[in-house]
Amino acid sequence: MTETVTLYEVGPRDGLQNESQPIPTAQKIELVNRLNQTGLDRVEVSSFVSPKWVPQLADAADVFAGIERRDGIVYAALTPNIKGLERALESGANEVAIFASASEAFSQKNINCSIAESLARFEPMMEIAAAAGVPVRGYISCVTDCPYSGPVEPSAVGRLTEQLLSLGCYGVSLGDTLGSATPETTSACIQAALHVAPARLLAGHFHDTNGQALNNIDVCLDAGLRLFDASVGGLGGCPYAPGAKGNVATESVVRHLHARGFHTGIDEALLQSTAEFAKSVIAKRRADDAGKQLGA
């Protein structure tokens, strides 16, 4: 039988969070509704983070209220704290995610606390999510390189993976936040995580800054991983990771997986048209922004 690989679509959240100009709420809703049609069954809709830090996602509740939900699709939200978690639950997110960094320097820059402090903050959140019956996903950022402190030790990734699973996360996404991972550093990271967790609990999350994302995904596939994050149209980037470019494009990953003989359940044509829509939305907002700057 053909092996199945699952794609976790992060475009509506990770793909839009770094844009300088607000994307209209209606277009965010349309993006999710188009993704609904493609065969994807996991979509990260938005993040309930303070608008002060990520103004682009200030309309998270409105987006959740406006999307057309389909049975069998997970509509997830990133939740940095208890307030964000409570807002996500009120908005009907049927999965939430917490995030920590394998780099102390990035943890301080991104969420203003140490790794240990971030884990302590998550404990009451896990209790609330468990009481609500909502599963929690763990993200680890900077699994191979940090923009502030350089290479990250694989042992730090293994240790944090174990800690997030012990907290109650059902799985952990390993994030190459800068897009600077290579097959060699990816392999070291994955092997460290596999020392503490089976492959079925791990996901790969790659940015394509240096054009290595698909090669790194191949390393993960060879190690047994069957879940990958991706962003339609290759959109995205982290506001706290200078130089990081877009996530690997979902449509590129799907084509690559199909060429390798894996099954995804995703319609390539519908996904490609959704990618074109997403890119056109971003291109228009950036053109409008450039026009305003010239006018000024």
Secondary structure by P-SEA (a helix, b strand, c coil): cbbbbbbbbcccccccccccccccaaaaaaaaaaaaacccccccccccccccccccccaaaaaaacccccccccbbbbbccaaaaaaaaaacccbbbbbbbccaaaaaaaccccaaaaaaaaaaaaaaaaaacbbbbbbbcccccccccccccaaaaaaaaaaaaaacccbbbbbcccccccaaaaaaaaaaaaaccccccbbbbbbccccaaaaaaaaaaaacccbbbbbccbbbbbcccccccccccaaaaaaaaaaacccccccaaaaaaaaaaaaaaaaaaaaaaaaaaaac
